[in-house]
Amino acid sequence: MGKVNIKQCMRCQVEFRGHKFLCATCAEDWFWCPRGEHIVSLDNTITRQPYCNDCFAEYTRERRGLPALACSYPDCPALYGGRTFLRNQEKPMCPEHRKTHRYCTECLEIHPIAAFNHSNGNPSKSGVCRARRVALDRLRNQEIKEQVLNFYGPGCACCGEAFLGFLSIQHVNGDGADRRRGDRNADNYAHLLCEIRQGIRRDDLVTLCMNCNHNVGNEVGFKCSNPAHAVVAGVGVV
């Protein structure tokens, strides 16, 4: 009878028979990497390869002759150059900091992963941080609003105010609230822009400043009561 090979599991220290480095119980969830001679969770390995993710990336870098880069996280001395490390050439990070931080492709900065979550705290897979997403959405909504207001009139149809921040769309028939009760997205600026691109121009909409808009809504017949304002598109002096 040949010599029995008794080994000690590298994780739980239990003695077992065989030529492996982990017992049968630990081998279900753990992997021994021969390159670094260490054990890692199976979540950190890719099937059909002899190394863990980090060692395989380092092996790939050496085989392809890629340079080793320093981690962009402040005060991190790690040098790494695997495939996943080289994904973002501007701000590469070591595997340890990639678990807790992410690189924003818009502001070009490294932020904690929580900075990429949605406003309700749910995680997001977006490569743009939440603060930058909010700024981009605000800029996009401003551009949409400007296109719609320029289409229905570059200024207030009642007093002639042309400052974009003071302007809004008014329903001449006073049915805007009723339309939004059926569909909250009805007649918002994005919806109106889609109609404009389809060649639709509605006669029940007009551009008004907020002062005239509020004044019109408080008057009978939806007409502005300011005697200095001209009658334009059905909106004017009572």
Buried (B, 14 or more C-beta within 10 A) or exposed (E): EEEEEEBEBBBEEEEBEEEBBBBEEBBEEBBBBEEEEBBBEEEBBEEEEEBBBBBBBBBBBEEEEBEEBBBBBEEBEBEBBBEBBBEBEEBBBBBBBBEEBBBBBBEEEBBEBEBBBEEEEEEBEBEBBBBBBEBEEEEEEEEBBBBBBBBBBEBBBBBBBBEEEBBBBBBBEEEBEEBBEEEEEEBBBEBBBEBBEEEEEBEBBBBBBBBBBBBBBEBEEBBBBBEEBEEBBBBBBE
